[in-house]
Amino acid sequence: MSNHANDGGSMTQTIYRGLEDVLIDTTQVCFIDGDKGELIYRGYDIKELAAKATFEEVIYLLWNNDLPTKAQLEEFNAHLRPHYALPNEILDLLPHFPKTLHPMHALRTAVSMLSAYDENPDDLSPENIRRIGYSLVAKLPTLVATLERVRNDQTPVFPNPDYDIATNFLYMLTGQRPTQAAVRVMDTALVLHAEHSVNASTFVARSTASSLADVFSAITAAVASLKGPLHGGANMATMMALESIGEVSKVEQYVLDTLSKPGGRVMGFGHRVYKVLDPRAAILKEVAQHLSDEQGGNKWFQMSLEMERVMDREMAKKGKQVKPNVDFFSASIYRMLGFPTDMYTPIFAVARIAGWMAHLYEQYANNRIMRPDLVYEGPRGKTFKAIEKR
């Protein structure tokens, strides 16, 4: 936030760079208390949801007013699962993407392509928006898994309509039914990444929808925003940092060298909202510990623990608290599950589509086009000159 004189006059206007602390609307979807490290989905603490709820239950919660009954969940799945499969035209097109294309470029393009094969992409009635929501939540895991297989010259694995989203996603990647332990880890990660109030990609989705653009346009814009290293790409950047370090014994020097540089930032630490430990990071740390123990100890997780230790020590010297965020431990978890680094952000999208759609339901239901303003600081009074006299 900074202050600027208005047009050379005496009035001062406040500039909220990055829209920090600017309230754009009301919501019933999500609440964050950054000072307390609290994250709530429609009244439920994230710790309880991560421990007890499935991803499908959380999607239902985000889209409705409460967790589903058994009958409501069965009905929800009956609406959702028929949408798992991709159109044949999309399946024919995906292998033609360059093998070197970043998976987020591929995902953004594929999401946009889905509109071409949707039966009614432009109707903004509540019923049609909800239908598209089911379709996108169901198809994003299939898209991400299929894109990963075709770029490795593997035949796509078709989704199993009897599987839930986490099971199906892992199954479509490998062609084998995953273990219950792997499914539980995947499901927990999806729950934790499903929603986080008006982050950059959610704001972009709502802003795009505010012009009454269609759902596919809004979600395509959200995917594009998620790609950035300051947002969804942060978990990928965290893993790349761990890979560059290579060994636990080299972590401390890496942290010290990074912090000694002007503006030096250790990826995976700090958060725009949380002033204390990100509650999602605390849950993922526990999940990562269990997964590492099952694998007999994991180098990447041990490196993460060492990095956290050194960061705590160095920040304490400065009287600061800079704690891990959700990206930090998700990096080692996804590696332990066998995902390549550049898949991390597409997996984020598989989860966050639930939250994006929840916000779009609110935006379309009570819409006003977003039109912020800028303070002009350029010159005035210039006069036009013919080109030969300039």
C-alpha positions in Angstrom: 0.0 0.0 0.0 1.3 3.5 -0.8 0.1 7.1 -1.1 0.2 9.3 -4.2 -0.8 12.9 -4.9 -3.8 13.1 -7.1 -3.1 14.8 -10.4 -0.6 17.2 -8.8 -3.2 18.6 -6.4 -3.5 18.4 -2.6 -5.8 15.4 -2.4 -4.0 12.2 -1.6 -5.4 8.8 -2.7 -4.4 5.5 -1.2 -3.1 2.9 -3.6 -3.7 -0.7 -2.6 -1.0 -2.4 -4.7 -2.0 -6.0 -5.3 -5.5 -5.1 -4.0 -4.3 -6.0 -0.5 -7.1 -5.3 2.1 -9.6 -4.4 -0.6 -13.0 -6.0 0.0 -14.7 -6.8 -3.3 -17.8 -8.6 -2.1 -19.3 -10.9 0.6 -19.0 -14.7 0.5 -20.2 -17.7 2.4 -17.6 -20.1 0.9 -14.4 -19.5 2.9 -12.9 -17.6 5.8 -9.3 -17.1 6.7 -7.8 -15.6 9.8 -4.1 -15.1 9.0 -3.2 -14.0 12.5 -4.6 -17.2 14.1 -3.7 -19.5 11.2 -7.3 -20.4 10.7 -8.9 -21.7 7.5 -12.7 -22.5 7.4 -14.8 -23.9 4.6 -18.4 -22.9 5.1 -18.1 -23.1 8.9 -15.8 -26.2 9.1 -12.2 -26.0 10.2 -9.8 -27.3 7.6 -8.1 -29.6 10.1 -11.3 -31.5 10.7 -12.2 -31.7 7.0 -8.7 -32.9 6.1 -8.9 -35.7 8.7 -12.4 -36.8 8.2 -13.9 -35.7 4.9 -13.5 -37.0 1.3 -12.8 -34.6 -1.6 -16.3 -35.2 -2.9 -17.8 -34.3 0.4 -15.8 -31.1 0.4 -16.8 -30.2 -3.1 -20.5 -30.7 -2.1 -19.9 -28.5 1.0 -18.3 -25.7 -1.0 -21.1 -25.8 -3.5 -23.9 -26.0 -1.0 -24.6 -24.9 2.6 -23.4 -28.0 4.4 -21.8 -31.4 4.2 -24.0 -34.0 2.4 -26.0 -36.8 3.9 -25.3 -40.2 2.5 -28.2 -39.9 0.1 -27.1 -36.4 -1.0 -23.5 -37.7 -1.6 -24.8 -40.6 -3.7 -26.9 -38.2 -5.8 -23.9 -35.8 -6.1 -21.7 -38.7 -7.4 -24.5 -39.8 -9.8 -24.3 -36.3 -11.3 -20.5 -36.1 -11.3 -19.2 -39.4 -12.5 -20.9 -39.5 -15.9 -18.7 -36.4 -16.7 -15.4 -38.2 -16.1 -14.7 -39.1 -19.7 -13.3 -36.6 -22.2 -14.8 -35.9 -25.6 -13.3 -38.1 -28.3 -12.3 -35.0 -30.2 -10.2 -33.8 -27.2 -8.6 -37.2 -26.9 -7.6 -37.0 -30.6 -6.1 -33.6 -30.2 -4.0 -33.9 -27.0 -1.3 -36.2 -28.6 -0.6 -33.4 -31.1 0.6 -31.0 -28.3 4.4 -30.6 -28.4 6.0 -33.0 -25.9 8.0 -30.1 -24.5 4.9 -28.0 -23.8 4.6 -26.9 -20.1 1.7 -29.0 -18.6 0.0 -25.8 -17.5 0.1 -24.4 -21.0 -1.4 -27.7 -22.1 -4.0 -27.7 -19.4 -5.1 -24.1 -20.0 -5.5 -24.8 -23.8 -7.4 -28.1 -23.1 -9.8 -26.4 -20.7 -10.6 -23.8 -23.3 -11.0 -26.5 -25.9 -13.7 -28.2 -23.7 -16.1 -25.3 -24.5 -16.0 -26.2 -28.2 -17.5 -29.7 -27.4 -19.9 -28.7 -24.6 -23.6 -28.9 -25.4 -24.4 -25.4 -24.1 -21.3 -23.4 -23.1 -22.8 -19.9 -23.0 -26.0 -20.3 -21.0 -25.6 -18.6 -17.6 -28.7 -20.0 -16.0 -28.0 -21.5 -12.6 -28.9 -25.0 -13.8 -26.5 -24.8 -16.7 -23.7 -23.3 -14.7 -24.0 -26.1 -12.2 -24.0 -28.7 -15.0 -20.7 -27.2 -16.4 -19.4 -27.3 -12.8 -19.9 -31.0 -12.6 -18.3 -31.4 -16.0 -15.2 -29.4 -15.2 -14.6 -30.9 -11.7 -14.9 -34.4 -13.2 -12.9 -33.8 -16.3 -9.8 -31.9 -14.9 -8.3 -35.0 -13.3 -8.8 -36.9 -16.6 -7.2 -34.1 -18.5 -4.2 -33.8 -16.3 -3.7 -37.6 -16.2 -4.2 -37.9 -20.0 -1.8 -35.1 -20.7 0.9 -36.7 -18.6 0.5 -40.0 -20.3 0.4 -38.8 -23.9 3.5 -36.7 -23.5 5.3 -39.8 -22.4 4.0 -41.7 -25.4 1.6 -43.8 -23.3 -1.9 -44.8 -24.2 -4.5 -42.9 -22.1 -6.2 -44.8 -19.3 -10.0 -44.2 -19.4 -11.6 -43.2 -16.1 -13.4 -45.8 -14.0 -16.9 -44.6 -13.2 -16.9 -46.6 -10.0 -13.9 -44.8 -8.5 -13.8 -41.5 -6.6 -11.8 -38.6 -7.9 -8.6 -39.3 -6.0 -8.6 -43.0 -6.8 -9.4 -42.3 -10.5 -6.7 -39.7 -10.8 -3.9 -42.1 -9.6 -5.4 -45.0 -11.6 -5.4 -43.0 -14.8 -1.8 -42.0 -14.3 -0.5 -45.6 -13.8 -3.2 -47.9 -15.2 -3.2 -49.7 -11.8 -5.5 -49.3 -8.9 -3.6 -47.4 -6.2 -3.2 -48.4 -2.6 -5.5 -47.1 0.0 -2.6 -45.3 1.6 -1.8 -43.4 -1.6 -5.5 -42.6 -2.2 -5.8 -41.2 1.3 -2.8 -38.9 0.8 -4.1 -37.8 -2.6 -7.5 -37.1 -1.2 -6.2 -35.1 1.7 -4.0 -33.0 -0.6 -7.1 -32.3 -2.8 -9.1 -31.2 0.2 -6.4 -28.9 1.4 -6.0 -27.2 -2.0 -9.7 -27.1 -2.8 -10.4 -23.5 -1.7 -8.6 -20.5 -0.3 -10.8 -17.4 -0.6 -9.9 -14.7 -3.1 -6.4 -15.7 -4.1 -5.1 -14.6 -7.5 -6.7 -17.2 -9.6 -10.1 -17.1 -7.8 -10.1 -13.3 -8.2 -9.3 -13.7 -11.9 -12.2 -16.2 -12.3 -14.7 -13.9 -10.5 -13.5 -10.9 -12.4 -13.8 -12.6 -15.8 -17.3 -13.9 -14.9 -18.3 -10.4 -13.8 -18.4 -9.4 -17.4 -20.9 -12.2 -17.9 -18.3 -14.2 -19.8 -19.0 -17.9 -19.9 -17.8 -20.4 -17.3 -15.2 -21.9 -19.6 -13.6 -18.5 -20.1 -13.6 -17.8 -16.4 -11.9 -21.1 -15.6 -9.4 -20.8 -18.4 -8.4 -17.4 -17.0 -8.1 -19.0 -13.5 -5.8 -21.8 -14.8 -3.6 -19.1 -16.5 -3.3 -17.2 -13.3 -2.5 -20.4 -11.3 0.5 -21.1 -13.5 2.6 -18.2 -12.0 5.4 -19.0 -9.6 3.9 -16.7 -7.0 0.7 -18.7 -6.9 0.2 -22.3 -8.0 3.7 -22.6 -9.4 5.2 -22.1 -6.0 5.2 -25.8 -5.2 7.0 -26.6 -8.4 9.6 -23.9 -7.5 10.0 -25.5 -4.1 10.8 -28.9 -5.6 13.2 -27.4 -8.1 15.0 -25.7 -5.2 15.3 -29.1 -3.4 16.5 -30.7 -6.5 19.2 -28.1 -7.0 20.4 -28.6 -3.4 20.5 -32.4 -3.7 21.4 -33.5 -0.2 20.4 -32.8 3.4 23.9 -31.7 4.2 23.7 -28.9 1.7 20.4 -27.4 2.9 21.8 -25.1 5.5 24.3 -23.4 3.2 21.6 -23.0 0.5 19.3 -21.2 3.0 22.1 -19.0 4.3 23.2 -18.1 0.7 19.7 -17.3 -0.4 18.9 -15.1 2.6 22.1 -13.2 2.2 21.1 -11.9 -1.2 19.0 -8.7 -1.5 15.4 -9.7 -1.6 16.5 -13.4 -1.2 13.5 -15.6 -0.6 13.4 -19.3 0.2 10.6 -20.8 -1.8 7.8 -22.4 0.2 8.1 -20.0 3.1 5.9 -17.1 4.0 2.4 -16.3 2.9 0.5 -13.2 1.8 -2.3 -13.9 4.4 -0.9 -16.1 7.1 1.3 -14.4 9.8 1.7 -17.7 11.5 2.0 -21.3 10.3 -0.3 -22.0 7.3 -2.7 -24.6 8.8 -2.6 -26.6 5.6 1.2 -26.9 5.9 0.9 -28.3 9.4 -1.5 -31.0 8.1 0.7 -31.8 5.1 3.8 -32.1 7.2 2.1 -34.8 9.2 1.0 -36.5 6.0 4.5 -36.3 4.6 6.0 -37.8 7.7 3.7 -40.8 7.5 4.4 -41.3 3.8 8.1 -41.0 4.4 8.0 -43.5 7.2 6.2 -46.0 5.0 8.9 -45.6 2.4 11.6 -46.1 4.9 12.7 -42.5 5.0 12.6 -40.1 2.1 15.4 -37.7 1.2 13.2 -34.9 -0.1 11.1 -34.9 3.1 14.3 -34.9 5.3 15.6 -32.0 3.3 12.3 -30.2 3.9 12.6 -30.7 7.7 16.2 -29.4 7.6 15.2 -26.4 5.6 12.4 -25.7 8.1 14.8 -26.0 11.0 17.4 -23.6 9.5 14.7 -21.1 8.5 13.2 -21.1 12.0 16.7 -20.4 13.5 17.6 -17.6 11.0 14.2 -15.9 11.2 14.3 -16.0 15.1 17.6 -14.1 14.9 15.8 -11.3 13.1 12.8 -11.5 15.4 10.5 -12.7 12.6 8.2 -15.7 12.0 8.4 -16.9 8.4 6.8 -20.3 8.4 6.2 -23.0 5.6 3.1 -22.5 3.4 1.0 -25.1 1.8 3.4 -25.5 -1.2 6.4 -26.5 1.0 5.4 -30.0 2.1 3.2 -30.7 -0.9 6.4 -30.6 -3.0 7.9 -33.6 -1.2 4.6 -35.4 -0.9 4.0 -35.2 -4.7 7.5 -36.4 -5.3 7.0 -39.4 -2.9 3.8 -40.2 -4.9 5.9 -40.3 -8.0 4.7 -37.1 -9.8 7.2 -35.2 -12.0 7.9 -31.7 -10.8 6.1 -29.9 -13.6 2.9 -31.8 -12.8 2.6 -30.2 -9.4 0.6 -27.1 -10.5 -1.8 -29.0 -12.7 -2.6 -31.2 -9.7 -3.3 -27.9 -7.8 -5.9 -27.1 -10.5 -7.5 -30.5 -10.1 -8.3 -29.5 -6.5 -8.9 -25.8 -6.9 -11.5 -26.2 -9.6 -13.9 -27.0 -6.7 -13.3 -23.6 -5.1 -13.3 -21.7 -8.4 -16.7 -23.0 -9.2 -18.1 -22.2 -5.7 -17.1 -18.6 -6.2 -18.5 -18.5 -9.7 -21.9 -19.7 -8.4 -21.8 -16.7 -6.0 -20.5 -14.3 -8.7 -23.1 -15.1 -11.3 -25.9 -15.1 -8.7 -25.2 -11.6 -7.6 -23.1 -10.0 -10.3 -21.6 -6.6 -10.7 -18.9 -6.1 -13.3 -15.5 -5.4 -11.7 -14.1 -2.0 -12.7 -11.2 -0.8 -10.5 -9.3 2.3 -11.3 -5.8 3.6 -11.5 -4.2 6.9 -10.4 -2.8 8.6 -13.5 0.7 10.0 -13.0 1.7 10.7 -16.6 2.0 14.0 -18.4 -0.8 16.3 -19.6 -1.1 19.1 -22.1 0.9 17.6 -25.0 -0.1 18.8 -28.5 0.0 16.7 -31.6 2.7 17.4 -34.1 2.8 16.1 -37.7 5.1 13.1 -38.1 7.7 15.1 -40.1 8.1 17.6 -37.3 8.5 15.1 -34.4 
